[in-house]
Amino acid sequence: MIYGDNRKRFGKITVIYGARNPGLLLYKDELTEWGKRDDLNLNVTVDKGDATWKGKEGFVPRFARK
C-alpha cells in the first residue's frame, strides 16, 4: 500500500515487478491501482507469458537497466 502522507516526500517512483508466469503474479488488484497513478511508473513483466498475457516478457534485470 502506498500511503499519501509519506508519498508526498518523494518524486516519481519506478516499480519493476516480475514473476515466472502470469499465474504467479501476486497483488493483482494493487498492481492495477498502481498502474493508474501518475506519480508512479509501473513495469510488470513475466519470464514467459501465456496466450492471454498482453504485458511485457523478460527478466526483471532487463527492465532495470532502462
Helices and strands as residue ranges (DSSP letters): H 4-7, E 13-19, G 22-24, H 28-35, E 40-46, E 56-57, H 60-64
